[in-house]
Amino acid sequence: MEIKLYGTERCHKSQYYKRFLEDLNLDFKFLDVELHTEHAESLKELYENRKLNFPTLTIGDKKLRNPSDKDLRKWIEKLL
């Protein structure tokens, strides 16, 4: 199951989730939506309003928008 983190380098919450996933020794893709328009478009496609709602994590088909640590751990344990 693939983990993707949509965010930006300047966003403190994006950086928080990067450290969170790294601390758990999980493989994930960080997709910077400011540096790469294709990542921004992929993120917009996840939401009906087509906004850049970051940070957003996807674990397989599950989408998590700015989750709490508890919710993120729950979904990681459930899906991985």
N, CA, C and O atoms as a CHARMM CRD file, in Angstrom:
* protein
*
  320
    1    1 MET  N      0.85500  -1.17900   0.00000 PROA 1      0.00000
    2    1 MET  CA     0.00000   0.00000   0.00000 PROA 1      0.00000
    3    1 MET  C      0.89300   1.23100   0.00000 PROA 1      0.00000
    4    1 MET  O      1.80100   1.34600   0.82200 PROA 1      0.00000
    5    2 GLU  N      0.63700   2.13100  -0.90400 PROA 2      0.00000
    6    2 GLU  CA     1.47600   3.31000  -1.06200 PROA 2      0.00000
    7    2 GLU  C      0.96100   4.48500  -0.22300 PROA 2      0.00000
    8    2 GLU  O     -0.23900   4.75100  -0.16900 PROA 2      0.00000
    9    3 ILE  N      1.89800   5.17900   0.42700 PROA 3      0.00000
   10    3 ILE  CA     1.57500   6.37900   1.19400 PROA 3      0.00000
   11    3 ILE  C      2.09700   7.58600   0.41700 PROA 3      0.00000
   12    3 ILE  O      3.25500   7.62700   0.00300 PROA 3      0.00000
   13    4 LYS  N      1.20700   8.57300   0.22700 PROA 4      0.00000
   14    4 LYS  CA     1.59300   9.83200  -0.40800 PROA 4      0.00000
   15    4 LYS  C      1.25000  10.97500   0.53000 PROA 4      0.00000
   16    4 LYS  O      0.20000  10.98000   1.17200 PROA 4      0.00000
   17    5 LEU  N      2.15000  11.93800   0.59800 PROA 5      0.00000
   18    5 LEU  CA     1.93300  13.14600   1.38000 PROA 5      0.00000
   19    5 LEU  C      1.99200  14.33500   0.42800 PROA 5      0.00000
   20    5 LEU  O      3.04300  14.64800  -0.13100 PROA 5      0.00000
   21    6 TYR  N      0.84200  14.99300   0.25300 PROA 6      0.00000
   22    6 TYR  CA     0.76800  16.19600  -0.57000 PROA 6      0.00000
   23    6 TYR  C      0.96200  17.39400   0.35000 PROA 6      0.00000
   24    6 TYR  O      0.26700  17.52800   1.35700 PROA 6      0.00000
   25    7 GLY  N      1.91000  18.26800   0.00100 PROA 7      0.00000
   26    7 GLY  CA     2.16900  19.43600   0.83100 PROA 7      0.00000
   27    7 GLY  C      3.18100  20.33800   0.16700 PROA 7      0.00000
   28    7 GLY  O      3.38200  20.29100  -1.04600 PROA 7      0.00000
   29    8 THR  N      3.82500  21.17500   0.99500 PROA 8      0.00000
   30    8 THR  CA     4.88300  22.06200   0.51100 PROA 8      0.00000
   31    8 THR  C      6.01400  22.07800   1.53100 PROA 8      0.00000
   32    8 THR  O      5.81700  21.78100   2.71000 PROA 8      0.00000
   33    9 GLU  N      7.18100  22.42400   1.06000 PROA 9      0.00000
   34    9 GLU  CA     8.34600  22.50300   1.94700 PROA 9      0.00000
   35    9 GLU  C      8.17100  23.60100   2.99700 PROA 9      0.00000
   36    9 GLU  O      8.68800  23.47200   4.10700 PROA 9      0.00000
   37   10 ARG  N      7.45800  24.67000   2.66900 PROA 10     0.00000
   38   10 ARG  CA     7.32200  25.80300   3.59500 PROA 10     0.00000
   39   10 ARG  C      6.19600  25.61100   4.61100 PROA 10     0.00000
   40   10 ARG  O      6.05500  26.40900   5.53700 PROA 10     0.00000
   41   11 CYS  N      5.39200  24.55400   4.44200 PROA 11     0.00000
   42   11 CYS  CA     4.25300  24.32900   5.33400 PROA 11     0.00000
   43   11 CYS  C      4.70200  23.53000   6.56600 PROA 11     0.00000
   44   11 CYS  O      5.18500  22.40500   6.43800 PROA 11     0.00000
   45   12 HSD  N      4.54100  24.11800   7.75800 PROA 12     0.00000
   46   12 HSD  CA     5.00000  23.43700   8.96700 PROA 12     0.00000
   47   12 HSD  C      4.23400  22.14100   9.21700 PROA 12     0.00000
   48   12 HSD  O      4.80600  21.19800   9.76200 PROA 12     0.00000
   49   13 LYS  N      2.96600  22.06500   8.83900 PROA 13     0.00000
   50   13 LYS  CA     2.20000  20.82700   9.02400 PROA 13     0.00000
   51   13 LYS  C      2.69500  19.73600   8.06700 PROA 13     0.00000
   52   13 LYS  O      2.75900  18.56600   8.44300 PROA 13     0.00000
   53   14 SER  N      3.04000  20.11000   6.85000 PROA 14     0.00000
   54   14 SER  CA     3.61000  19.13800   5.90900 PROA 14     0.00000
   55   14 SER  C      4.91200  18.57100   6.46600 PROA 14     0.00000
   56   14 SER  O      5.15800  17.36700   6.39000 PROA 14     0.00000
   57   15 GLN  N      5.73400  19.44100   7.01900 PROA 15     0.00000
   58   15 GLN  CA     6.99600  19.00700   7.60600 PROA 15     0.00000
   59   15 GLN  C      6.75800  18.11600   8.82100 PROA 15     0.00000
   60   15 GLN  O      7.49700  17.15800   9.05100 PROA 15     0.00000
   61   16 TYR  N      5.73100  18.43400   9.59200 PROA 16     0.00000
   62   16 TYR  CA     5.37800  17.61600  10.75000 PROA 16     0.00000
   63   16 TYR  C      5.04400  16.19600  10.30400 PROA 16     0.00000
   64   16 TYR  O      5.54000  15.23400  10.89300 PROA 16     0.00000
   65   17 TYR  N      4.21300  16.05000   9.27300 PROA 17     0.00000
   66   17 TYR  CA     3.83200  14.71700   8.80700 PROA 17     0.00000
   67   17 TYR  C      5.01600  13.97200   8.18300 PROA 17     0.00000
   68   17 TYR  O      5.11100  12.75100   8.30900 PROA 17     0.00000
   69   18 LYS  N      5.90700  14.68700   7.51900 PROA 18     0.00000
   70   18 LYS  CA     7.11900  14.04000   6.99200 PROA 18     0.00000
   71   18 LYS  C      7.91800  13.41500   8.13200 PROA 18     0.00000
   72   18 LYS  O      8.33000  12.25800   8.04300 PROA 18     0.00000
   73   19 ARG  N      8.13600  14.17300   9.19700 PROA 19     0.00000
   74   19 ARG  CA     8.88200  13.64600  10.35600 PROA 19     0.00000
   75   19 ARG  C      8.13000  12.48800  11.01000 PROA 19     0.00000
   76   19 ARG  O      8.73800  11.49200  11.40300 PROA 19     0.00000
   77   20 PHE  N      6.81600  12.61800  11.12400 PROA 20     0.00000
   78   20 PHE  CA     5.98000  11.58100  11.72300 PROA 20     0.00000
   79   20 PHE  C      6.17000  10.25500  10.97400 PROA 20     0.00000
   80   20 PHE  O      6.40500   9.21800  11.59300 PROA 20     0.00000
   81   21 LEU  N      6.06800  10.29600   9.65400 PROA 21     0.00000
   82   21 LEU  CA     6.21400   9.08100   8.84600 PROA 21     0.00000
   83   21 LEU  C      7.64800   8.55900   8.88600 PROA 21     0.00000
   84   21 LEU  O      7.86500   7.34800   8.94900 PROA 21     0.00000
   85   22 GLU  N      8.62000   9.45600   8.85100 PROA 22     0.00000
   86   22 GLU  CA    10.02500   9.04600   8.94000 PROA 22     0.00000
   87   22 GLU  C     10.31700   8.38500  10.28100 PROA 22     0.00000
   88   22 GLU  O     11.04000   7.39100  10.33600 PROA 22     0.00000
   89   23 ASP  N      9.76400   8.92600  11.36200 PROA 23     0.00000
   90   23 ASP  CA     9.97300   8.35200  12.69600 PROA 23     0.00000
   91   23 ASP  C      9.40200   6.94200  12.80300 PROA 23     0.00000
   92   23 ASP  O      9.87900   6.13300  13.59800 PROA 23     0.00000
   93   24 LEU  N      8.38300   6.65200  12.00200 PROA 24     0.00000
   94   24 LEU  CA     7.80300   5.30500  11.97200 PROA 24     0.00000
   95   24 LEU  C      8.49600   4.39700  10.95400 PROA 24     0.00000
   96   24 LEU  O      8.09100   3.25200  10.75400 PROA 24     0.00000
   97   25 ASN  N      9.54500   4.92300  10.31400 PROA 25     0.00000
   98   25 ASN  CA    10.30400   4.18500   9.29500 PROA 25     0.00000
   99   25 ASN  C      9.42500   3.69400   8.15800 PROA 25     0.00000
  100   25 ASN  O      9.59500   2.57700   7.66900 PROA 25     0.00000
  101   26 LEU  N      8.47900   4.53800   7.73900 PROA 26     0.00000
  102   26 LEU  CA     7.58400   4.17600   6.64500 PROA 26     0.00000
  103   26 LEU  C      8.06700   4.78900   5.33800 PROA 26     0.00000
  104   26 LEU  O      8.55100   5.92100   5.31000 PROA 26     0.00000
  105   27 ASP  N      7.92900   4.03100   4.26300 PROA 27     0.00000
  106   27 ASP  CA     8.21700   4.56400   2.93700 PROA 27     0.00000
  107   27 ASP  C      7.02500   5.39300   2.48800 PROA 27     0.00000
  108   27 ASP  O      5.88000   4.96100   2.61600 PROA 27     0.00000
  109   28 PHE  N      7.29100   6.57300   1.96600 PROA 28     0.00000
  110   28 PHE  CA     6.21700   7.42600   1.47200 PROA 28     0.00000
  111   28 PHE  C      6.78200   8.34500   0.40500 PROA 28     0.00000
  112   28 PHE  O      7.99200   8.55100   0.31000 PROA 28     0.00000
  113   29 LYS  N      5.87300   8.89400  -0.40000 PROA 29     0.00000
  114   29 LYS  CA     6.25200   9.88100  -1.40100 PROA 29     0.00000
  115   29 LYS  C      5.78200  11.24600  -0.92400 PROA 29     0.00000
  116   29 LYS  O      4.61100  11.42800  -0.58900 PROA 29     0.00000
  117   30 PHE  N      6.70600  12.20700  -0.89500 PROA 30     0.00000
  118   30 PHE  CA     6.34300  13.59100  -0.59800 PROA 30     0.00000
  119   30 PHE  C      6.14500  14.29900  -1.92400 PROA 30     0.00000
  120   30 PHE  O      7.06700  14.38500  -2.73500 PROA 30     0.00000
  121   31 LEU  N      4.93800  14.80600  -2.14300 PROA 31     0.00000
  122   31 LEU  CA     4.58000  15.43900  -3.41000 PROA 31     0.00000
  123   31 LEU  C      4.36900  16.93300  -3.17700 PROA 31     0.00000
  124   31 LEU  O      3.32500  17.35200  -2.67600 PROA 31     0.00000
  125   32 ASP  N      5.36800  17.72600  -3.54700 PROA 32     0.00000
  126   32 ASP  CA     5.32500  19.16700  -3.32400 PROA 32     0.00000
  127   32 ASP  C      4.41700  19.81700  -4.36500 PROA 32     0.00000
  128   32 ASP  O      4.71600  19.80000  -5.55900 PROA 32     0.00000
  129   33 VAL  N      3.31200  20.38500  -3.90200 PROA 33     0.00000
  130   33 VAL  CA     2.30800  20.94100  -4.80800 PROA 33     0.00000
  131   33 VAL  C      2.66000  22.34800  -5.29600 PROA 33     0.00000
  132   33 VAL  O      2.00200  22.87400  -6.19400 PROA 33     0.00000
  133   34 GLU  N      3.68400  22.95500  -4.71700 PROA 34     0.00000
  134   34 GLU  CA     4.13700  24.26300  -5.21600 PROA 34     0.00000
  135   34 GLU  C      5.18900  24.10500  -6.30500 PROA 34     0.00000
  136   34 GLU  O      5.22600  24.88900  -7.25400 PROA 34     0.00000
  137   35 LEU  N      6.03500  23.10700  -6.17600 PROA 35     0.00000
  138   35 LEU  CA     7.12700  22.93000  -7.12800 PROA 35     0.00000
  139   35 LEU  C      6.72300  22.14400  -8.37000 PROA 35     0.00000
  140   35 LEU  O      7.36100  22.26100  -9.41600 PROA 35     0.00000
  141   36 HSD  N      5.67300  21.34800  -8.25900 PROA 36     0.00000
  142   36 HSD  CA     5.28500  20.46100  -9.36300 PROA 36     0.00000
  143   36 HSD  C      3.79200  20.58600  -9.64500 PROA 36     0.00000
  144   36 HSD  O      2.96400  20.18700  -8.82600 PROA 36     0.00000
  145   37 THR  N      3.45400  21.13900 -10.79900 PROA 37     0.00000
  146   37 THR  CA     2.04100  21.34400 -11.13600 PROA 37     0.00000
  147   37 THR  C      1.28800  20.02200 -11.25000 PROA 37     0.00000
  148   37 THR  O      0.09000  19.97500 -10.97000 PROA 37     0.00000
  149   38 GLU  N      1.96200  18.95500 -11.65300 PROA 38     0.00000
  150   38 GLU  CA     1.26800  17.66300 -11.75900 PROA 38     0.00000
  151   38 GLU  C      0.84200  17.14200 -10.38700 PROA 38     0.00000
  152   38 GLU  O     -0.19300  16.48500 -10.27000 PROA 38     0.00000
  153   39 HSD  N      1.62500  17.42800  -9.35500 PROA 39     0.00000
  154   39 HSD  CA     1.23100  17.03400  -7.99400 PROA 39     0.00000
  155   39 HSD  C      0.04700  17.88400  -7.52200 PROA 39     0.00000
  156   39 HSD  O     -0.86400  17.38200  -6.86400 PROA 39     0.00000
  157   40 ALA  N      0.07300  19.16800  -7.86400 PROA 40     0.00000
  158   40 ALA  CA    -1.04300  20.04600  -7.50600 PROA 40     0.00000
  159   40 ALA  C     -2.32800  19.55800  -8.17700 PROA 40     0.00000
  160   40 ALA  O     -3.38400  19.53400  -7.54300 PROA 40     0.00000
  161   41 GLU  N     -2.25000  19.17500  -9.43600 PROA 41     0.00000
  162   41 GLU  CA    -3.43500  18.68100 -10.15300 PROA 41     0.00000
  163   41 GLU  C     -3.93600  17.37200  -9.54900 PROA 41     0.00000
  164   41 GLU  O     -5.14300  17.16700  -9.41900 PROA 41     0.00000
  165   42 SER  N     -3.01900  16.49400  -9.18300 PROA 42     0.00000
  166   42 SER  CA    -3.42000  15.23100  -8.55000 PROA 42     0.00000
  167   42 SER  C     -4.14400  15.49200  -7.23600 PROA 42     0.00000
  168   42 SER  O     -5.13400  14.82800  -6.92600 PROA 42     0.00000
  169   43 LEU  N     -3.65200  16.45600  -6.46300 PROA 43     0.00000
  170   43 LEU  CA    -4.29600  16.79500  -5.19600 PROA 43     0.00000
  171   43 LEU  C     -5.68000  17.38800  -5.44100 PROA 43     0.00000
  172   43 LEU  O     -6.63700  17.02100  -4.75900 PROA 43     0.00000
  173   44 LYS  N     -5.79900  18.29200  -6.39700 PROA 44     0.00000
  174   44 LYS  CA    -7.09600  18.90200  -6.70000 PROA 44     0.00000
  175   44 LYS  C     -8.13100  17.85800  -7.09500 PROA 44     0.00000
  176   44 LYS  O     -9.31100  17.99300  -6.77300 PROA 44     0.00000
  177   45 GLU  N     -7.68900  16.82100  -7.79100 PROA 45     0.00000
  178   45 GLU  CA    -8.59900  15.76600  -8.23100 PROA 45     0.00000
  179   45 GLU  C     -9.17500  14.96200  -7.06600 PROA 45     0.00000
  180   45 GLU  O    -10.19900  14.29700  -7.22300 PROA 45     0.00000
  181   46 LEU  N     -8.53500  15.01500  -5.90900 PROA 46     0.00000
  182   46 LEU  CA    -9.02600  14.28200  -4.74100 PROA 46     0.00000
  183   46 LEU  C    -10.23600  14.96200  -4.08600 PROA 46     0.00000
  184   46 LEU  O    -10.95100  14.33600  -3.30300 PROA 46     0.00000
  185   47 TYR  N    -10.46300  16.23800  -4.40600 PROA 47     0.00000
  186   47 TYR  CA   -11.50200  17.01500  -3.74300 PROA 47     0.00000
  187   47 TYR  C    -12.49000  17.58900  -4.75600 PROA 47     0.00000
  188   47 TYR  O    -12.10300  18.04000  -5.83400 PROA 47     0.00000
  189   48 GLU  N    -13.76800  17.56600  -4.39300 PROA 48     0.00000
  190   48 GLU  CA   -14.80800  18.12300  -5.26000 PROA 48     0.00000
  191   48 GLU  C    -14.61100  19.60800  -5.51600 PROA 48     0.00000
  192   48 GLU  O    -14.87700  20.08800  -6.61800 PROA 48     0.00000
  193   49 ASN  N    -14.14300  20.34300  -4.50300 PROA 49     0.00000
  194   49 ASN  CA   -13.95300  21.78800  -4.66700 PROA 49     0.00000
  195   49 ASN  C    -12.69400  22.13900  -5.46500 PROA 49     0.00000
  196   49 ASN  O    -12.46100  23.30400  -5.78400 PROA 49     0.00000
  197   50 ARG  N    -11.87300  21.10700  -5.78900 PROA 50     0.00000
  198   50 ARG  CA   -10.64800  21.25500  -6.59100 PROA 50     0.00000
  199   50 ARG  C     -9.66300  22.26300  -5.99100 PROA 50     0.00000
  200   50 ARG  O     -8.92500  22.92800  -6.71800 PROA 50     0.00000
  201   51 LYS  N     -9.66000  22.36800  -4.66500 PROA 51     0.00000
  202   51 LYS  CA    -8.71400  23.26600  -3.99500 PROA 51     0.00000
  203   51 LYS  C     -7.47200  22.49000  -3.56900 PROA 51     0.00000
  204   51 LYS  O     -7.48600  21.26400  -3.46700 PROA 51     0.00000
  205   52 LEU  N     -6.40800  23.23300  -3.32400 PROA 52     0.00000
  206   52 LEU  CA    -5.17100  22.64400  -2.83100 PROA 52     0.00000
  207   52 LEU  C     -5.26600  22.48000  -1.31900 PROA 52     0.00000
  208   52 LEU  O     -4.69900  23.27000  -0.56400 PROA 52     0.00000
  209   53 ASN  N     -5.97400  21.46400  -0.89000 PROA 53     0.00000
  210   53 ASN  CA    -6.15500  21.18500   0.53500 PROA 53     0.00000
  211   53 ASN  C     -4.96100  20.37600   1.04300 PROA 53     0.00000
  212   53 ASN  O     -4.96900  19.14600   1.01400 PROA 53     0.00000
  213   54 PHE  N     -3.94400  21.08800   1.50500 PROA 54     0.00000
  214   54 PHE  CA    -2.77600  20.37800   2.02700 PROA 54     0.00000
  215   54 PHE  C     -2.53000  20.81500   3.45300 PROA 54     0.00000
  216   54 PHE  O     -2.89100  21.93000   3.82800 PROA 54     0.00000
  217   55 PRO  N     -1.92800  19.96900   4.24900 PROA 55     0.00000
  218   55 PRO  CA    -1.42500  18.65400   3.86200 PROA 55     0.00000
  219   55 PRO  C     -2.55900  17.62100   3.77400 PROA 55     0.00000
  220   55 PRO  O     -3.49600  17.61400   4.57200 PROA 55     0.00000
  221   56 THR  N     -2.42800  16.76800   2.78600 PROA 56     0.00000
  222   56 THR  CA    -3.30700  15.61900   2.61400 PROA 56     0.00000
  223   56 THR  C     -2.42300  14.39900   2.47900 PROA 56     0.00000
  224   56 THR  O     -1.42000  14.41300   1.76500 PROA 56     0.00000
  225   57 LEU  N     -2.81100  13.34400   3.17500 PROA 57     0.00000
  226   57 LEU  CA    -2.12200  12.06300   3.04600 PROA 57     0.00000
  227   57 LEU  C     -3.07400  11.07600   2.39500 PROA 57     0.00000
  228   57 LEU  O     -4.27400  11.08100   2.67300 PROA 57     0.00000
  229   58 THR  N     -2.53700  10.23500   1.53200 PROA 58     0.00000
  230   58 THR  CA    -3.31300   9.11600   1.01300 PROA 58     0.00000
  231   58 THR  C     -2.56500   7.83400   1.35700 PROA 58     0.00000
  232   58 THR  O     -1.34400   7.74400   1.23200 PROA 58     0.00000
  233   59 ILE  N     -3.33300   6.86000   1.78900 PROA 59     0.00000
  234   59 ILE  CA    -2.81200   5.51400   2.04300 PROA 59     0.00000
  235   59 ILE  C     -3.67200   4.61000   1.18400 PROA 59     0.00000
  236   59 ILE  O     -4.80800   4.29400   1.54000 PROA 59     0.00000
  237   60 GLY  N     -3.12300   4.19300   0.04700 PROA 60     0.00000
  238   60 GLY  CA    -3.95300   3.49100  -0.91900 PROA 60     0.00000
  239   60 GLY  C     -5.05900   4.42800  -1.37500 PROA 60     0.00000
  240   60 GLY  O     -4.78100   5.52300  -1.86400 PROA 60     0.00000
  241   61 ASP  N     -6.31900   4.00600  -1.21800 PROA 61     0.00000
  242   61 ASP  CA    -7.47000   4.82000  -1.61800 PROA 61     0.00000
  243   61 ASP  C     -7.99900   5.71400  -0.49900 PROA 61     0.00000
  244   61 ASP  O     -8.89000   6.53100  -0.73200 PROA 61     0.00000
  245   62 LYS  N     -7.46100   5.56800   0.71000 PROA 62     0.00000
  246   62 LYS  CA    -7.93100   6.35200   1.85900 PROA 62     0.00000
  247   62 LYS  C     -7.28700   7.73400   1.84200 PROA 62     0.00000
  248   62 LYS  O     -6.06800   7.85900   1.72200 PROA 62     0.00000
  249   63 LYS  N     -8.11800   8.77100   1.96500 PROA 63     0.00000
  250   63 LYS  CA    -7.64800  10.15600   1.95900 PROA 63     0.00000
  251   63 LYS  C     -7.78900  10.73200   3.36300 PROA 63     0.00000
  252   63 LYS  O     -8.84700  10.61100   3.98100 PROA 63     0.00000
  253   64 LEU  N     -6.72400  11.35800   3.87000 PROA 64     0.00000
  254   64 LEU  CA    -6.72900  11.97000   5.20300 PROA 64     0.00000
  255   64 LEU  C     -6.28200  13.42600   5.07600 PROA 64     0.00000
  256   64 LEU  O     -5.16900  13.70600   4.63300 PROA 64     0.00000
  257   65 ARG  N     -7.15800  14.34200   5.46800 PROA 65     0.00000
  258   65 ARG  CA    -6.84400  15.76700   5.40100 PROA 65     0.00000
  259   65 ARG  C     -6.45800  16.25600   6.78300 PROA 65     0.00000
  260   65 ARG  O     -7.30600  16.35600   7.67100 PROA 65     0.00000
  261   66 ASN  N     -5.18400  16.56000   6.96900 PROA 66     0.00000
  262   66 ASN  CA    -4.68100  17.11800   8.22600 PROA 66     0.00000
  263   66 ASN  C     -5.13000  16.28500   9.44500 PROA 66     0.00000
  264   66 ASN  O     -5.72300  16.82700  10.37800 PROA 66     0.00000
  265   67 PRO  N     -4.85000  14.98400   9.43600 PROA 67     0.00000
  266   67 PRO  CA    -5.34700  14.11900  10.50900 PROA 67     0.00000
  267   67 PRO  C     -4.60800  14.31500  11.83000 PROA 67     0.00000
  268   67 PRO  O     -3.47700  14.80100  11.86600 PROA 67     0.00000
  269   68 SER  N     -5.27300  13.92800  12.90600 PROA 68     0.00000
  270   68 SER  CA    -4.60300  13.90800  14.21300 PROA 68     0.00000
  271   68 SER  C     -3.61100  12.74000  14.21100 PROA 68     0.00000
  272   68 SER  O     -3.71500  11.83400  13.38400 PROA 68     0.00000
  273   69 ASP  N     -2.66300  12.76800  15.12800 PROA 69     0.00000
  274   69 ASP  CA    -1.71600  11.65200  15.24400 PROA 69     0.00000
  275   69 ASP  C     -2.46500  10.34100  15.45900 PROA 69     0.00000
  276   69 ASP  O     -2.13300   9.31800  14.86100 PROA 69     0.00000
  277   70 LYS  N     -3.47200  10.38400  16.31500 PROA 70     0.00000
  278   70 LYS  CA    -4.24500   9.18400  16.64300 PROA 70     0.00000
  279   70 LYS  C     -4.93000   8.61200  15.40000 PROA 70     0.00000
  280   70 LYS  O     -4.86700   7.40700  15.15400 PROA 70     0.00000
  281   71 ASP  N     -5.58400   9.47600  14.61500 PROA 71     0.00000
  282   71 ASP  CA    -6.26000   9.00800  13.40400 PROA 71     0.00000
  283   71 ASP  C     -5.26400   8.47700  12.37900 PROA 71     0.00000
  284   71 ASP  O     -5.51100   7.45700  11.73500 PROA 71     0.00000
  285   72 LEU  N     -4.15200   9.16300  12.23500 PROA 72     0.00000
  286   72 LEU  CA    -3.15000   8.72000  11.27200 PROA 72     0.00000
  287   72 LEU  C     -2.59400   7.36000  11.67200 PROA 72     0.00000
  288   72 LEU  O     -2.47200   6.47400  10.82500 PROA 72     0.00000
  289   73 ARG  N     -2.25500   7.17800  12.93800 PROA 73     0.00000
  290   73 ARG  CA    -1.76600   5.87100  13.41000 PROA 73     0.00000
  291   73 ARG  C     -2.80000   4.77600  13.18100 PROA 73     0.00000
  292   73 ARG  O     -2.46900   3.66500  12.76700 PROA 73     0.00000
  293   74 LYS  N     -4.07400   5.11400  13.46200 PROA 74     0.00000
  294   74 LYS  CA    -5.14900   4.13800  13.28400 PROA 74     0.00000
  295   74 LYS  C     -5.21400   3.65800  11.83300 PROA 74     0.00000
  296   74 LYS  O     -5.29100   2.45600  11.57900 PROA 74     0.00000
  297   75 TRP  N     -5.18500   4.58400  10.89300 PROA 75     0.00000
  298   75 TRP  CA    -5.28800   4.21300   9.48800 PROA 75     0.00000
  299   75 TRP  C     -4.02600   3.51700   8.98900 PROA 75     0.00000
  300   75 TRP  O     -4.11300   2.62700   8.14200 PROA 75     0.00000
  301   76 ILE  N     -2.87700   3.89400   9.48500 PROA 76     0.00000
  302   76 ILE  CA    -1.64500   3.20100   9.10400 PROA 76     0.00000
  303   76 ILE  C     -1.71200   1.75400   9.56200 PROA 76     0.00000
  304   76 ILE  O     -1.39100   0.84300   8.79900 PROA 76     0.00000
  305   77 GLU  N     -2.12900   1.53700  10.81000 PROA 77     0.00000
  306   77 GLU  CA    -2.22000   0.17100  11.33700 PROA 77     0.00000
  307   77 GLU  C     -3.28900  -0.63200  10.60500 PROA 77     0.00000
  308   77 GLU  O     -3.12000  -1.82800  10.36800 PROA 77     0.00000
  309   78 LYS  N     -4.37500   0.02100  10.25200 PROA 78     0.00000
  310   78 LYS  CA    -5.48900  -0.67200   9.58900 PROA 78     0.00000
  311   78 LYS  C     -5.15200  -1.04900   8.15300 PROA 78     0.00000
  312   78 LYS  O     -5.52300  -2.12600   7.68700 PROA 78     0.00000
  313   79 LEU  N     -4.44600  -0.15700   7.44700 PROA 79     0.00000
  314   79 LEU  CA    -4.25100  -0.34400   6.01300 PROA 79     0.00000
  315   79 LEU  C     -2.90700  -0.94700   5.62700 PROA 79     0.00000
  316   79 LEU  O     -2.75900  -1.45300   4.51500 PROA 79     0.00000
  317   80 LEU  N     -1.93100  -0.90400   6.51900 PROA 80     0.00000
  318   80 LEU  CA    -0.60300  -1.41900   6.12600 PROA 80     0.00000
  319   80 LEU  C     -0.33900  -2.78700   6.70400 PROA 80     0.00000
  320   80 LEU  O      0.72500  -3.36000   6.47200 PROA 80     0.00000
